[in-house]
Amino acid sequence: MDISSMMGAQVVQLQQAVGLSVLSMAKNMQAAGATVMLEDFSKNQESIRQAAPHPTLGQNFDVSV
């Protein structure tokens, strides 16, 4: 086996390792982004629930004579 074929095999292995590493980092970043987005969504939902009045309060009156 000559040196160029050994180096070629090592380069292919290195490219695969770097590709997997980049893919793993991207997956972790997306998971962190999704977690932040879900936390923000739940905070917004809670603040809306506290600030909004009852949806039918004062709109309908039952009057019986």
C-alpha positions as CSV (number, residue, x, y, z in Angstrom):
1,M,0.0,0.0,0.0
2,D,1.4,3.4,-0.9
3,I,1.3,6.5,1.2
4,S,-1.3,8.3,-0.9
5,S,-3.9,5.5,-0.6
6,M,-3.3,5.5,3.2
7,M,-3.7,9.2,3.4
8,G,-6.8,9.0,1.3
9,A,-8.4,6.5,3.6
10,Q,-7.6,8.7,6.6
11,V,-9.0,11.8,4.9
12,V,-12.3,9.9,4.2
13,Q,-12.5,8.9,7.9
14,L,-11.7,12.4,9.0
15,Q,-14.4,13.8,6.7
16,Q,-17.0,11.4,8.1
17,A,-16.0,12.2,11.7
18,V,-16.3,16.0,11.0
19,G,-19.6,15.5,9.3
20,L,-21.0,13.5,12.2
21,S,-19.7,16.1,14.7
22,V,-21.3,19.0,12.7
23,L,-24.6,17.1,12.5
24,S,-24.5,16.4,16.3
25,M,-23.9,20.1,17.0
26,A,-26.7,21.2,14.8
27,K,-29.1,18.7,16.4
28,N,-28.1,20.0,19.9
29,M,-28.6,23.6,18.8
30,Q,-32.0,22.9,17.4
31,A,-33.0,21.0,20.6
32,A,-31.9,24.0,22.7
33,G,-33.8,26.4,20.4
34,A,-37.0,24.3,20.7
35,T,-36.7,24.2,24.5
36,V,-36.4,28.0,24.6
37,M,-39.3,28.4,22.2
38,L,-41.5,26.1,24.3
39,E,-40.6,27.8,27.5
40,D,-41.4,31.2,26.0
41,F,-44.7,29.9,24.7
42,S,-45.8,28.6,28.1
43,K,-44.8,31.9,29.7
44,N,-46.8,33.8,27.2
45,Q,-49.8,31.5,27.6
46,E,-49.7,32.0,31.4
47,S,-49.6,35.8,31.1
48,I,-52.5,35.8,28.6
49,R,-54.6,33.7,31.0
50,Q,-53.9,36.0,33.9
51,A,-54.5,39.2,31.9
52,A,-57.6,38.3,29.8
53,P,-61.0,38.5,31.3
54,H,-63.5,35.7,31.1
55,P,-64.6,35.4,27.4
56,T,-68.4,35.7,28.1
57,L,-68.3,37.8,31.2
58,G,-70.8,40.7,30.8
59,Q,-71.8,39.9,27.3
60,N,-75.0,37.8,27.9
61,F,-77.7,38.6,30.4
62,D,-80.4,36.2,31.6
63,V,-83.5,38.3,32.1
64,S,-86.7,36.5,33.2
65,V,-89.9,38.4,33.9
